[in-house]
């Protein structure tokens, strides 16, 4: 039985967790306390001193307030748990950020407070994501049928992402809705013997879609039984296709359903999202229709910064389109810089150059990486006038 693994190294957790808070909420320096220090409030079904709970700055049409507890961002209880090792970091980013964007259609940032998932705990998530067996009757992935070829039962469900949406009522934060993301595998990597070679089992689209619908209904039933979730808590379940491990882009959401009372779910509504890797090859999906202009701008950006700093290894980007409209752009720059002064000069140059060459009407993130990991993240919010630079570590 394949055991559950935590994904990402420490730096990945910092980058992804911090980036989600920074990009999703972009909060101001002054946090608003929920109430005075000498009163009590119920948060996540636990009585907590008011002085320990804060909300980030004022919500806007695009950004949520979120929860800070005891001076730290309140992270999800089951975040980062997957059914098997996944080496594609873009899947995690697309999964988490994409679910948050879908949430805005149901839970307006002006009316709701965002909280990382607090109802599905790590222990339960591990049981659900593992295979069903005599020792684990709660497994959502199928039993191991003992086969070592394409006749085996693959792992269909890779991860579950929970996002909670709260409202402030007098002296309490109350749960008013849950977004659930189910990450479905497009392929399953397995070994015929422990520590042996890796083999890939493809999962066809029809099977993946059918299994996703079954799992969505089952997960809603289980969530209704979790402490703190009532029969009439609105639950939205969005289905996500994981990109292969060797892909240069992350997966995409393809449909969602809702449950507003009991175990009943509505029909599935399609989501028209596409990820495009830049620079593109001419046979890329909808090359001439969707991303040709962006591809040309990106190549100019690429050539400009490579001309200024010739010791760059490579520059790629993932452009996400929703209904054929650019929704976000994430750029990765890998460099061989060895000093912090070089890194500072380079990030300053990027911050000055990018606004005139990359889109300004969508969120843009630029990550600068070396062999030591991510060293800096530059962020421009949609319709922003400049990039914020977050230095994450010193180079050697």
Helices and strands as residue ranges (DSSP letters): E 5-6, H 10-25, E 32-33, E 40-43, E 46-49, G 50-52, E 53-55, E 65-69, E 72-73, E 81-82, H 89-103, E 113-116, H 122-129, E 157-169, E 172-184, E 187-191, E 198-202, H 205-224, E 234-241, E 252-259, E 269-270, E 273-278, I 287-291, H 292-308, E 312-322, E 325-335, H 340-357, E 363-370, E 373-380, E 388-391
